[in-house]
Amino acid sequence: MKKILVIEDHALMRRNIVTILTMEGYEAVSASNGREGLELALAERPDLILCDVMMPEMNGHDVLNAVRADPGIIATPFIFLIAKGEKADVRNGMNQGADDYLIKPVSRDDLVATLTARFERKEQHKPDFQNLFNSHIPLLKLGITDREAEVLLWIAKGKSNGQISEILEIGIQTVKKHVSSILENLGVDNRSSAAVRALEALQQ
């Protein structure tokens, strides 16, 4: 049974999401603020995290940064729960390493479809990513620069911006600029979609 952590400060919305997850056969644990959510993430090691952006104690971006900085949960799929007015904040979250986002109020169909797609994609691509392609050269065919191809290769391997910064020995702000440029050039909205495009190019 897949375990989902729901971090949402709005009590009714949190209960509704937990109810949907439970009815769909997931094990759901929940937290009412970012700090409590991070503690649960470290203790429970969930299979996926659903996290609100605007919260007391710690906001969603701080939770995401902490998750991506911890070796034990760094690869945990992370999906933001956002209000319609927070769309401008989505790109920042994707640059930090979020996998996807859902707009609140979250419908059952959207939630189930997103989770199903995320878990299927993780299983489908796991062997490919574990092969750890060694050359970024095939990614140049995507119309990105040499440095962007290097960054994209490490995105495809599941590395965070901080890790890419250390690996390539460049500043994290530079990494973020490259990530933004990669998403724009590939015409995708998030890192996960960019990784899929990279995998396709590497396999050709």
Secondary structure, DSSP 4 states (H G I P E B T S, - for coil): --EEEEE-S-HHHHHHHHHHHHHTT-EEEEESSHHHHHHHHHHH--SEEEEESS-SSS-HHHHHHHHHH-TTTTTS-EEEEE-GGGGGGHHHHHHHT--EEEESSPPHHHHHHHHHHHHHHHHHHHHHHHT----SGGGGGGS--HHHHHHHHHHHTT--HHHHHHHHT--HHHHHHHHHHHHHHHT-SSHHHHHHHHHHHHH-
